[in-house]
Amino acid sequence: MKKRILISQIATLVLLVAARPESWTLFWAGLAVMALGQAVRLAASAAIVKSKTLTTTGPYSSVRNPLYLGTMLLTAGLMIMLSAPSRPLLTAGIWTFAVAAFGWIYYVTIKAEEAFLLSVYGKDFENYMAAAPALLPRCLKGFFDSSAYSAEVFRKNKEWRGLTASILLAVFVAVRIKYGF
């Protein structure tokens, strides 16, 4: 999906406006989940050589879409931060919206990418699909293989933009909790 980033940004904005975060405990729990998601994204962005090869090492040996797994964890962390124990219906509503919006975005994206990769890599991608699950890893064995990572690849993939956005989201939620808006 070519517009997935824009649609994701709009969905996130809707969530930020609709939510009424209130809990520091949930903020810190959500921040921990966001940090895990960001770590997965950072690792994946240091391993993938986009549009040049079928990457199957490092985090890609554990799961075919570690960038999206990291995004899923980031979103879950944000949703934990935005949850309001005193407003269960609002919280249920924003969680439902987040699961529906991001589930649809990444389902469509993953299916399109798989079709493209099958057309380019054929049997190699079919074998990879059989060996590595799409989103939830069965094991993390190859994830920590340091030979799969490259500082040069990491710089080219510009993951610092996602890290910056995550930090800004966390700061914004913290300010909302502190000042009650």
LUMMARMI-924263 format. One record per residue (C-alpha): x, y, z; residue in three letters; residue number from 0. Coordinates in nm, 2 decimals. Example, Ala and Ser with C-alpha at 12.3 -4.5 7.8 and 13.67 -1.06 7.14 Angstrom:
% LUMMARMI-924263
ATOM      px      py      pz   aa    i
ATOM    1.23   -0.45    0.78  ala    0
ATOM    1.37   -0.11    0.71  ser    1
//
This chain:
% LUMMARMI-924263
ATOM      px      py      pz   aa    i
ATOM    0.00    0.00    0.00  met    0
ATOM    0.17    0.32   -0.12  lys    1
ATOM    0.00    0.55    0.12  lys    2
ATOM    0.04    0.33    0.44  arg    3
ATOM    0.25    0.59    0.62  ile    4
ATOM    0.01    0.87    0.55  leu    5
ATOM   -0.29    0.66    0.66  ile    6
ATOM   -0.10    0.54    0.97  ser    7
ATOM   -0.02    0.90    1.06  gln    8
ATOM   -0.38    1.01    1.02  ile    9
ATOM   -0.50    0.71    1.23  ala   10
ATOM   -0.24    0.79    1.50  thr   11
ATOM   -0.36    1.16    1.50  leu   12
ATOM   -0.72    1.04    1.54  val   13
ATOM   -0.61    0.82    1.84  leu   14
ATOM   -0.42    1.10    2.00  leu   15
ATOM   -0.71    1.34    1.97  val   16
ATOM   -0.97    1.09    2.09  ala   17
ATOM   -0.78    0.94    2.38  ala   18
ATOM   -0.77    1.08    2.73  arg   19
ATOM   -0.46    0.93    2.89  pro   20
ATOM   -0.44    0.96    3.27  glu   21
ATOM   -0.22    0.69    3.41  ser   22
ATOM    0.15    0.71    3.48  trp   23
ATOM    0.16    0.34    3.54  thr   24
ATOM    0.02    0.27    3.20  leu   25
ATOM    0.25    0.54    3.05  phe   26
ATOM    0.56    0.36    3.18  trp   27
ATOM    0.43    0.01    3.08  ala   28
ATOM    0.35    0.15    2.73  gly   29
ATOM    0.69    0.31    2.71  leu   30
ATOM    0.85   -0.02    2.78  ala   31
ATOM    0.65   -0.19    2.50  val   32
ATOM    0.73    0.10    2.27  met   33
ATOM    1.10    0.06    2.35  ala   34
ATOM    1.09   -0.31    2.26  leu   35
ATOM    0.91   -0.23    1.94  gly   36
ATOM    1.17    0.04    1.85  gln   37
ATOM    1.46   -0.21    1.93  ala   38
ATOM    1.31   -0.46    1.69  val   39
ATOM    1.27   -0.19    1.42  arg   40
ATOM    1.63   -0.07    1.48  leu   41
ATOM    1.76   -0.42    1.44  ala   42
ATOM    1.56   -0.49    1.13  ala   43
ATOM    1.67   -0.17    0.97  ser   44
ATOM    2.03   -0.26    1.03  ala   45
ATOM    1.98   -0.59    0.85  ala   46
ATOM    1.76   -0.53    0.55  ile   47
ATOM    1.91   -0.43    0.22  val   48
ATOM    1.60   -0.29    0.05  lys   49
ATOM    1.52   -0.37   -0.32  ser   50
ATOM    1.86   -0.54   -0.38  lys   51
ATOM    1.83   -0.89   -0.22  thr   52
ATOM    1.60   -1.12   -0.03  leu   53
ATOM    1.71   -1.06    0.33  thr   54
ATOM    1.67   -1.38    0.54  thr   55
ATOM    1.93   -1.32    0.82  thr   56
ATOM    1.92   -1.15    1.15  gly   57
ATOM    1.57   -1.06    1.26  pro   58
ATOM    1.45   -1.17    0.91  tyr   59
ATOM    1.55   -1.53    1.00  ser   60
ATOM    1.29   -1.52    1.28  ser   61
ATOM    1.01   -1.34    1.11  val   62
ATOM    0.95   -1.22    0.76  arg   63
ATOM    0.83   -0.87    0.86  asn   64
ATOM    1.03   -0.76    1.17  pro   65
ATOM    0.98   -0.39    1.08  leu   66
ATOM    0.60   -0.44    1.09  tyr   67
ATOM    0.64   -0.65    1.41  leu   68
ATOM    0.83   -0.35    1.56  gly   69
ATOM    0.55   -0.12    1.44  thr   70
ATOM    0.29   -0.34    1.60  met   71
ATOM    0.47   -0.33    1.93  leu   72
ATOM    0.52    0.05    1.90  leu   73
ATOM    0.14    0.08    1.84  thr   74
ATOM    0.06   -0.15    2.13  ala   75
ATOM    0.28    0.05    2.36  gly   76
ATOM    0.12    0.38    2.25  leu   77
ATOM   -0.23    0.22    2.30  met   78
ATOM   -0.13    0.12    2.65  ile   79
ATOM   -0.01    0.48    2.72  met   80
ATOM   -0.34    0.62    2.58  leu   81
ATOM   -0.56    0.39    2.78  ser   82
ATOM   -0.78    0.54    3.05  ala   83
ATOM   -0.89    0.32    3.34  pro   84
ATOM   -1.17    0.56    3.43  ser   85
ATOM   -1.30    0.56    3.08  arg   86
ATOM   -1.34    0.19    2.98  pro   87
ATOM   -1.57    0.26    2.68  leu   88
ATOM   -1.34    0.52    2.54  leu   89
ATOM   -1.04    0.29    2.59  thr   90
ATOM   -1.22    0.00    2.42  ala   91
ATOM   -1.32    0.23    2.13  gly   92
ATOM   -0.97    0.36    2.06  ile   93
ATOM   -0.82    0.00    2.09  trp   94
ATOM   -1.09   -0.12    1.84  thr   95
ATOM   -1.01    0.16    1.60  phe   96
ATOM   -0.63    0.10    1.63  ala   97
ATOM   -0.66   -0.28    1.58  val   98
ATOM   -0.90   -0.23    1.28  ala   99
ATOM   -0.70    0.05    1.12  ala  100
ATOM   -0.35   -0.09    1.16  phe  101
ATOM   -0.46   -0.45    1.10  gly  102
ATOM   -0.61   -0.35    0.77  trp  103
ATOM   -0.31   -0.13    0.67  ile  104
ATOM   -0.05   -0.40    0.74  tyr  105
ATOM   -0.26   -0.69    0.61  tyr  106
ATOM   -0.29   -0.52    0.27  val  107
ATOM    0.07   -0.41    0.27  thr  108
ATOM    0.21   -0.75    0.36  ile  109
ATOM    0.00   -0.92    0.10  lys  110
ATOM    0.11   -0.68   -0.17  ala  111
ATOM    0.48   -0.72   -0.07  glu  112
ATOM    0.45   -1.09   -0.07  glu  113
ATOM    0.31   -1.09   -0.42  ala  114
ATOM    0.59   -0.87   -0.53  phe  115
ATOM    0.86   -1.08   -0.36  leu  116
ATOM    0.72   -1.40   -0.51  leu  117
ATOM    0.73   -1.24   -0.86  ser  118
ATOM    1.10   -1.14   -0.81  val  119
ATOM    1.24   -1.43   -0.60  tyr  120
ATOM    1.00   -1.71   -0.69  gly  121
ATOM    1.10   -2.04   -0.52  lys  122
ATOM    1.35   -1.87   -0.29  asp  123
ATOM    1.07   -1.66   -0.14  phe  124
ATOM    0.83   -1.96   -0.12  glu  125
ATOM    1.10   -2.15    0.08  asn  126
ATOM    1.15   -1.84    0.30  tyr  127
ATOM    0.77   -1.82    0.36  met  128
ATOM    0.77   -2.18    0.47  ala  129
ATOM    1.06   -2.12    0.71  ala  130
ATOM    0.98   -1.79    0.87  ala  131
ATOM    0.63   -1.68    1.00  pro  132
ATOM    0.49   -1.34    0.87  ala  133
ATOM    0.47   -1.15    1.20  leu  134
ATOM    0.50   -1.35    1.52  leu  135
ATOM    0.84   -1.54    1.55  pro  136
ATOM    0.84   -1.90    1.67  arg  137
ATOM    1.20   -1.85    1.79  cys  138
ATOM    1.47   -1.58    1.80  leu  139
ATOM    1.76   -1.81    1.71  lys  140
ATOM    1.90   -1.60    1.42  gly  141
ATOM    1.78   -1.27    1.55  phe  142
ATOM    2.10   -1.22    1.74  phe  143
ATOM    2.35   -1.32    1.47  asp  144
ATOM    2.57   -1.01    1.46  ser  145
ATOM    2.70   -1.09    1.11  ser  146
ATOM    2.36   -1.00    0.98  ala  147
ATOM    2.39   -0.63    1.08  tyr  148
ATOM    2.56   -0.34    0.91  ser  149
ATOM    2.60    0.02    1.03  ala  150
ATOM    2.61    0.13    0.67  glu  151
ATOM    2.27   -0.04    0.60  val  152
ATOM    2.13    0.11    0.92  phe  153
ATOM    2.23    0.47    0.81  arg  154
ATOM    2.09    0.42    0.46  lys  155
ATOM    1.75    0.30    0.60  asn  156
ATOM    1.71    0.62    0.81  lys  157
ATOM    1.53    0.46    1.10  glu  158
ATOM    1.62    0.76    1.31  trp  159
ATOM    1.30    0.92    1.17  arg  160
ATOM    1.09    0.65    1.34  gly  161
ATOM    1.28    0.67    1.66  leu  162
ATOM    1.23    1.05    1.66  thr  163
ATOM    0.86    1.01    1.61  ala  164
ATOM    0.84    0.75    1.89  ser  165
ATOM    1.01    0.99    2.13  ile  166
ATOM    0.78    1.28    2.03  leu  167
ATOM    0.47    1.06    2.08  leu  168
ATOM    0.58    0.96    2.42  ala  169
ATOM    0.66    1.32    2.52  val  170
ATOM    0.32    1.43    2.39  phe  171
ATOM    0.14    1.16    2.59  val  172
ATOM    0.34    1.25    2.91  ala  173
ATOM    0.25    1.61    2.87  val  174
ATOM   -0.12    1.52    2.83  arg  175
ATOM   -0.11    1.31    3.14  ile  176
ATOM    0.08    1.58    3.34  lys  177
ATOM   -0.15    1.86    3.24  tyr  178
ATOM   -0.47    1.66    3.21  gly  179
ATOM   -0.57    1.75    2.85  phe  180
//
